[in-house]
C-alpha cells in the first residue's frame, strides 16, 4: 500500500467527523440569529390601537406615550438585529398599552358611577320635596 493512500475506513471516518463539525457549525449559526419577534410587535401595535380607540382625551396618556416609545425602540432593535431586546421592548409596549386601556376603562367607570350617585341624590331630593308637599 502506498503511504499517501488511506484505508477506506479512515476516509469514511474523517468524512463523518467533517460532516458532523459542518452540521454543528451550521446549527450554531442558525441558533445565533433569532427571528424578529413579529408576534410580539403585532400584539403591541394592536394593544396601542385598542387604547387609541377607547381614548378619553388626556386619560392614560403617559402610559400610552410610553407604549409608543417602547414600540419604536423595539422596531429599532429589530433593525439593529437585537432580537432579544426587541421582543422584551415589544412585550413591555403591549403591557403599557393594556395599562392605558385599563386606566381609560377605570376613568369611564368612575364617570358612570359619579353620574349614578348624582342621579340618586337628585331623586332623593325630589322624593323628599314631594313628601313635604303632601303633608
N, C-alpha and C positions, 0 to 999 in steps of 0.2 A: 504494500500500500504506500502510496506517495505521501510524504509528511505533510503536505498542504491540504490534502483531501480529508475531510472529516467524515466519520461514520454517519449514516443517515439518522441514527437515534440522537446524536449530538445536535445535528442540524435541526431536527424537529423540536427538540427540547429548547434550543435557543430561539427558534421561531415562536414557540409558545410563550416563552418569557418575554420576548419583544412585544408580542401581541398583547399580553397582559399589562405590560407597562403602558403601551399606547392607549388601551382602553381606560386604564386608571387615570392617565393624564387627561383624556377626553372627558371623562366623567367629572374630574376635578374642575376642568374649565367650565363645564356646564353648571356645576354647583356654585361657582363663584359669581355667576352673572344671573341673579334672580330677575324674574319678570317684573314689569311695572305693576304696582298694586291697583289695577284697573277697577276692581270691585270696590275697594275702599274709597277711591276717588269718586266713583259714581255715587256711592252711598252718601258721602259728604255733600256732593252737589245737590242731591235730592233733598237732603235734610235742610240745606240752606234755602232751596226753592220753597219747601214747605213752610219754613219760618217766614219767608217773604210774603207768601200768600196769606198767612194769618195775621200779618203785622198790624199792630196798632201803632200810630206814629209815636216814635221815641220810646216805645216799650221794648225792652230786651235788646236795645241797640248795642250795648257793649259786648254782649255775648255773640250777637250776630256779626259784629265787626271782627271780633276775634276769630270766629269761624271762617270768615272770608280770608283773613290774613293767613291762617294756618293752611287753608286750601291752596292759596297761591304759593306758599312755601313748599307744600307737598309737590305741586306741579313743577316748581323749580328743582326740587330734589330729584324728580324723575329725569329731568333734562341733564342733571349732573351725574346720573347713574347711581344715585344714593337711594336705592330702593327700600332699604330698611327704614331710613329716616322718612322717606316719602310715605310709606304705609303708616308709620306712627303718627305723622302730622295729619294725614287724611282721617285717621280714626279720631284724633283729637278734634279736628274740624267738625266731624259728624256729631260728636258729643256736645261741643259748644253750640252747634245749631239746634240740637234737640233740647238743650237747656234753654235756648232762646225761645223755642216753641212752648216749652213748659211755662216759662215766665209770662209769655203772652197769654196762654190759657188761664194762668192764675190771675192775671190782671182782668181778663174778661169775666171770670167767675166772681172776682171781688166786686166788679161793677154791677153785675146782676144781683149779687147779694145786697149791695148797698141800695139798689133800686127797690128790692123787695122790702127791706127794712123801712125805707121812706114811705112806700105804699101802705105798709102795715100801720105805721104811725099815723098817716093821713086817715086811714079807715077807722082807727080807734078814736081819733079826734072827732070824726064825723059821727060815729056811733054815740059818743058822749054828748055831743051837741044835740043830736036827735032825742036822746034820753032826757036831756034837760028841757027840751021844748014840750015834751009830753007830760011832764009833771006839773 
